[in-house]
Structures are given as structure tokens and as C-alpha cells.
């Protein structure tokens, strides 16, 4: 699946509650750590392409209501949802292995 850029708040809510594993990156275009996170998420998107993982980028400036609903206090914040429920939250930039570790608890091993 290709990484999704949020266009509408309701679409994001629908995808989160559709089931499966959803990784949502809450950030902003002006945020330097968010810019560093983007290629990491692109790599994860490729690695987990055969799995039921959806990756969504939410710009907190465009969708402050979504950021508020997720309890975002700093950027970037990555929330892992499983079947519509928030399971884990990673605040701040982390190494790729941290995101892989969290995802591995909810999906099978990635295809390398």
C-alpha cells in the first residue's frame, strides 16, 4: 500500500476504524524532525507492503482536530492503531528500529 496523505479528517477516521494495523504520523511540513521521519516511513511502507499495514500522514496544521483527538502534544507523534483502537504512541523522532519493533507486535514479519 502506498503511504496516504490525509485529505479529509473523516477519511482518516474511517481508515483507522476499518480494521487492521494503521500507523498514523502526526506532524507538520515546517517541523525538521518530521522531515527526517518521512524517508523512514517510506521505507516502512515498502517493507510492510505485503502486510495489512496502512500508513497515514496527518498535517497537524491542516487537521488540528485529528491531532487533538490523538492527544498529540509534540511532533512528530506516531500512533499505532489496531482494529480502530490506539495501541502505542511514539512521541518525537525515533530510529527506524523503534517503529519496526512496535509494528512487529501487530503484524507478521516484513518482507525484505
C-alpha positions as CSV (number, residue, x, y, z in Angstrom):
1,X,0.0,0.0,0.0
2,X,1.2,3.5,-0.7
3,X,1.5,5.9,2.1
4,X,-1.6,8.1,2.4
5,X,-1.5,11.9,2.8
6,X,-4.6,12.9,4.8
7,X,-7.0,14.9,2.6
8,X,-10.1,14.8,4.8
9,X,-10.5,14.2,8.6
10,X,-13.4,11.8,8.1
11,X,-11.3,9.7,5.7
12,X,-8.6,9.3,8.3
13,X,-11.1,8.3,11.0
14,X,-12.7,5.8,8.5
15,X,-9.4,4.2,7.7
16,X,-8.4,3.9,11.4
17,X,-11.7,2.2,12.2
18,X,-11.7,-0.1,9.1
19,X,-9.6,-2.7,11.0
20,X,-6.1,-4.0,10.7
21,X,-3.0,-2.1,11.7
22,X,-2.8,1.6,10.9
23,X,0.3,3.8,11.6
24,X,-0.6,7.5,11.7
25,X,2.2,10.1,11.6
26,X,1.0,13.4,13.1
27,X,3.5,16.1,12.0
28,X,3.8,19.4,10.1
29,X,5.6,20.5,6.9
30,X,7.7,23.0,8.8
31,X,8.9,20.5,11.5
32,X,12.5,19.4,11.0
33,X,12.2,16.0,12.8
34,X,9.1,15.3,10.8
35,X,11.1,15.8,7.6
36,X,13.7,13.3,8.9
37,X,10.9,10.8,9.7
38,X,9.4,10.9,6.1
39,X,12.0,8.6,4.5
40,X,11.8,6.2,7.4
41,X,8.1,5.9,6.9
42,X,8.6,5.5,3.2
43,X,11.0,2.6,3.9
44,X,8.5,1.0,6.3
45,X,5.7,1.4,3.7
46,X,7.9,-0.6,1.3
47,X,8.9,-3.2,3.9
48,X,5.3,-3.9,5.1
49,X,3.7,-3.6,1.6
50,X,2.6,-7.2,1.7
51,X,1.1,-6.9,5.2
52,X,-2.2,-5.3,6.3
53,X,-0.5,-2.0,7.4
54,X,-1.8,1.4,6.4
55,X,0.4,4.4,6.9
56,X,-1.2,7.8,7.0
57,X,0.4,11.2,7.3
58,X,-1.6,13.9,9.1
59,X,-0.5,17.5,8.9
60,X,-1.4,18.9,12.4
61,X,-1.7,22.4,10.9
62,X,-4.4,21.3,8.4
63,X,-6.2,18.9,10.8
64,X,-5.8,20.2,14.4
65,X,-9.0,18.3,15.3
66,X,-7.3,14.9,14.4
67,X,-4.2,15.9,16.4
68,X,-6.4,16.8,19.4
69,X,-8.3,13.5,19.2
70,X,-5.0,11.6,19.2
71,X,-3.6,13.6,22.1
72,X,-0.7,15.0,20.2
73,X,1.5,17.2,22.4
74,X,4.6,17.3,20.2
75,X,5.7,16.5,16.7
76,X,6.3,14.1,15.2
77,X,3.9,11.7,17.0
78,X,3.3,8.3,15.6
79,X,0.3,6.4,16.8
80,X,-0.3,2.7,16.0
81,X,-3.9,1.7,15.8
82,X,-5.1,-1.9,15.9
83,X,-8.7,-2.5,14.8
84,X,-9.6,1.1,15.5
85,X,-8.0,1.3,18.9
86,X,-4.8,3.3,19.7
87,X,-2.3,0.8,20.9
88,X,1.0,2.6,21.1
89,X,2.2,6.2,20.8
90,X,5.8,7.3,19.9
91,X,6.5,10.9,20.6
92,X,9.5,12.5,18.9
93,X,11.8,11.2,16.3
94,X,12.9,7.6,16.9
95,X,15.3,5.3,15.0
96,X,13.7,3.1,12.3
97,X,14.1,0.1,14.5
98,X,11.8,1.6,17.1
99,X,8.9,1.8,14.6
100,X,9.7,-1.7,13.3
101,X,9.6,-3.0,16.8
102,X,6.2,-1.6,17.5
103,X,4.8,-2.8,14.2
104,X,6.2,-6.3,14.7
105,X,3.9,-6.7,17.7
106,X,0.9,-6.2,15.5
107,X,1.8,-7.7,12.1
108,X,3.8,-10.5,10.7
109,X,7.5,-10.0,9.9
110,X,8.1,-7.6,7.0
111,X,9.1,-8.7,3.5
112,X,12.6,-7.7,2.9
